[in-house]
Amino acid sequence: MLNKESIRTITVAFVICLVCSVIVSFVAVALKPEQIANKLLDRNKNILQAAGLYQDGMSANEVNDVFAKFEAKIVDLKKGTFLTDEELAAANINVDAFDQYAAAKDPSISESLKGNDPAGIGRLPNYAKVYLKKDNGKIELMVLPINGYGLWSMLYGFVVLKSDLNTIAGLGFYAHAETPGLGGEVDNPKWKALWPGKFAYKDGKEISVAKGKATQPNQVDGLSGATLTTKGVDNLVQFWLGDRGFKPLLTKLKGGA
């Protein structure tokens, strides 16, 4: 049977826990808008870095001002077309809030790639979100989201194409857990500098990542000592630039659609 001292101790502990829970909940709610803003800023910064438009020391306002020149579009990957306003409404899609990686987990708007999944993404969403920077109504830059499995982790990033929708402006990954100094060299500025100027497609083939030094004009050097990460990057780039990725859309746009 509990004595008065034990009851007093339990009561004090309960009150402290309750007060701490209230404080933590209040702080979490109060900081949520700031967390959302920081998440968007990080996305914008990563897109600008991949596009070669980010400069060291840019403030948050400067990043957002430059990113404001981009327009988000939802792509129907199977049809290779941008969704119209009517199609967006019918699919109940909000462009700003759409998350294609969350969509890939929903069986109603994605398909399993089991048995034919070189990029190791598991499921392919029906829709993807791309970003366009236009000049006088014509596409100047197109930002394509890419992801795929390396050695230890899923890599998430962007590949950016210039106005011809073939010349690569840049490539970068913003999230992964590859080994620092090996697969983690996907973040090395020297390796990322190998991508600009390469062609996404040449002689009917997608750009590839070599196991070692590039031997073809449309190859990029592999990552030294990181064979499996190199293979993963090669697979994911070719997948997303291939027939099940953005190739149908790019083909139609190049044809004037």
Salt bridges, closest charged atoms under 4 A:
GLU71 OE2 - LYS73 NZ 3.68
GLU111 OE2 - LYS78 NZ 3.80
GLU140 OE1 - LYS133 NZ 2.85
ASP187 OD2 - HIS176 NE2 2.78
GLU206 OE2 - LYS247 NZ 3.76
ASP221 OD2 - LYS213 NZ 3.61
